[in-house]
Amino acid sequence: MMLLPLDSYKEAMDLILYLLKTCIMALHADYVTNEFIGEPEFNTSEVLKLITQLMPYEEMEFLDEGNIMMKQLELK
């Protein structure tokens, strides 16, 4: 597991967005495999795996629970 020194959830989401945009650009580009770049499809796949690890799933579940509680309070 790799830890990244991120100061906020916004910073984490910005990083995720930048990585996703980079993957999109890589998938649309024309590459020639060489010894330094390797296989672009593999590299893109590895970045996408990293992105799934960066997603704050537990925090999103917590926010969903808070949202449900707020909606219940509004109905009263």
Long-range contacts (C-beta under 8 A, 24 or more apart in sequence): 1-53, 2-50, 2-53, 4-54, 9-56, 9-59, 12-54, 12-56, 15-54, 16-51, 16-54, 16-55, 19-47, 19-50, 19-51, 19-54, 20-51, 22-47, 23-47, 23-48, 23-51
